[in-house]
Amino acid sequence: MAPLKAVFFDLGGTLMDDEGDRAAKVAALAAVNARYRIPRTGEETLRWFLKDLGPYYAGQPEKWIPIRDHLRRNFIAYLREHGHAATDADSAWFERTYDALHVEMCRLYPDAIPAVVQVRATGLHVGLLTDVDEKFVRPILEAVRLAPLLDSLTTSEAVGVGKPNPRIFRAALEAAACAPRRAIVVGDSRTRDVAGAKAAGMLALFLHRAGERDPAADFHARTLTQAADIIGDLAHG
């Protein structure tokens, strides 16, 4: 096996706890209901939004359309259903509120920063490879203090496609000036992270905090601490 040169971490569900993201969505939609006096809870409104948005949150491998565009469309439709005609100012307020609550409420797993620091200490290139909008994710990475620890950030919006499309994996490799066989992807999705990495000729480490292993993955870990130890062993040959 060729020595490792680069490690690419997934964000949501891998470094970042999805519960904070969900709580921020609920809080943003509760704020919508309060502002426009709509008698629904944030949870009820999230279920309404997810009827359309669920597939987009699950990935857009062929062509990435920013999530904020889908959110705006749903926000306008939701207000219309409740007797309000959304203006540009309304849509701008919603986007600001949605983003600000995510910056406030999104949290990394407790083992995320120590694991990334441990991997950086090996001298490897540390990148983030994530299905997300640029404008949305950068303030969050600053807020959770992950941004200074990254050598590269590869997003679906910047590349124009989502995982597991090989284009986004190739873009990450180009950012690290790294051959596929010398890179490993750490992620919690069998389809987006493991299958995507393997199709691009990269190694895959499947992070399964719960559930079964993925036989397609090269390595498995229950925690990011275990993942960092595996990567350290690979880096040192």
PEUR-V463653 format. One line per field, one symbol per residue. burial: b if it has 16 or more other C-alpha atoms within 10 Angstrom, else e. A space follows every 50 residues. Layout:
# PEUR-V463653
burial->???
This chain:
# PEUR-V463653
burial->eeebbbbbbbbbbbbbbbebbbbbbbbbbbbbbeeeeeeebbbebbeebe eebeeeeebbbeebbbbbeebbebbbbbbeeeeeeeeeeebeebbebbbb bbbebbbbeeebbebbebbbebebbbbbbbbbbbebbebbbebbebbeeb bbbbbbbbbbbbbbbbbbbbbbbeebebbbbbbbbbbbbbebbbbbbbeb bbbbbbbbeeeebbeebebbbebbbebbebbbebbee
